[in-house]
Amino acid sequence: MAASIKHQLFFPHPPRAVWEYLTNAELMELWLMKNNFQPIVGHDFQFRINPVPSLDFDGIVYCKVLEIVPFKKLSYSWKLGPGDGTLNIDSVVRWELHPKDNGTELVLDHGDFVVMENIGIFNSMNEGWRKNMHKIADRLNAPDHATTKA
Amino acid sequence: MLLSKKSLTISSLAENFDMSRPAVSKHIKILDSAGFISIQDIGRERHCTLKQDGFNALHEWLRYFDQFWTSKLKNLENLLNNKLPN
């Protein structure tokens, strides 16, 4: 879906210092969640937090590192579910670090949400299908223009 | 939204995309099983209507994660900004 969560923060520290808190598992645990993150593209890891029964969430977030540009960009997939083996929420977390004169601007974009009720179909979708599905959903969400025909 | 006030046939939906009609049909089935739309066969056409519930689930999650990140980033802020300057 087109919707995403955006946050932006400034830190009076250089990008390298902020990067450590995004990529070192022990430092991450201090502010984020217990994890077994490693800054390697393709690495599968998990975050563990308290379950949220009202959202049917068992508290485990399954992630895979998608992109790393040291001290600049970090992104990982962020999937979760009720804990019975199905993952019915899929999304992507993207971090960007922008150096400023006296520190770092940290930008978070948590988006590309897919909320699926029927997990069997979702699991059999490869990346291409996912992208197309987002396109259809965006179209369904787009404002109703008079006509889109050329 | 294309579907917000009315239902659309798969053929007319397909006209909006650079995709073959069978491909659109496949995507529609996925959106149907995901709970975002409902499909009715009327005559020889399949009509698609938007289901609000699917989007409501998404909004719940967006709300949850927005609060989640606000709180976590506050932790990070406290942690980093309590460090002594280099």
Chai-1 contact restraints between the chains, C-beta under 6 A:
chainA,res_idxA,chainB,res_idxB,connection_type,confidence,min_distance_angstrom,max_distance_angstrom,comment,restraint_id
A,A3,B,L62,contact,1.0,0.0,6.0,A-B,restraint_1
A,I5,B,F65,contact,1.0,0.0,6.0,A-B,restraint_2
A,I5,B,D66,contact,1.0,0.0,6.0,A-B,restraint_3
A,H7,B,W69,contact,1.0,0.0,6.0,A-B,restraint_4
A,H7,B,L73,contact,1.0,0.0,6.0,A-B,restraint_5
A,L9,B,L73,contact,1.0,0.0,6.0,A-B,restraint_6
A,F11,B,L80,contact,1.0,0.0,6.0,A-B,restraint_7
A,H13,B,L80,contact,1.0,0.0,6.0,A-B,restraint_8
A,L30,B,L79,contact,1.0,0.0,6.0,A-B,restraint_9
A,W31,B,N75,contact,1.0,0.0,6.0,A-B,restraint_10
A,W31,B,L76,contact,1.0,0.0,6.0,A-B,restraint_11
A,W31,B,L79,contact,1.0,0.0,6.0,A-B,restraint_12
A,L32,B,K72,contact,1.0,0.0,6.0,A-B,restraint_13
A,H110,B,F65,contact,1.0,0.0,6.0,A-B,restraint_14
A,F113,B,L58,contact,1.0,0.0,6.0,A-B,restraint_15
A,V115,B,A57,contact,1.0,0.0,6.0,A-B,restraint_16
A,V115,B,L58,contact,1.0,0.0,6.0,A-B,restraint_17
A,M116,B,A34,contact,1.0,0.0,6.0,A-B,restraint_18
A,E117,B,A34,contact,1.0,0.0,6.0,A-B,restraint_19
A,E117,B,G35,contact,1.0,0.0,6.0,A-B,restraint_20
A,N118,B,S33,contact,1.0,0.0,6.0,A-B,restraint_21
A,I121,B,I30,contact,1.0,0.0,6.0,A-B,restraint_22
A,I121,B,S33,contact,1.0,0.0,6.0,A-B,restraint_23
A,N132,B,H27,contact,1.0,0.0,6.0,A-B,restraint_24
A,M133,B,H27,contact,1.0,0.0,6.0,A-B,restraint_25
A,M133,B,I30,contact,1.0,0.0,6.0,A-B,restraint_26
A,I136,B,H27,contact,1.0,0.0,6.0,A-B,restraint_27
A,L140,B,M1,contact,1.0,0.0,6.0,A-B,restraint_28
A,L140,B,L2,contact,1.0,0.0,6.0,A-B,restraint_29
A,L140,B,L3,contact,1.0,0.0,6.0,A-B,restraint_30
A,N141,B,M1,contact,1.0,0.0,6.0,A-B,restraint_31
A,T148,B,N16,contact,1.0,0.0,6.0,A-B,restraint_32
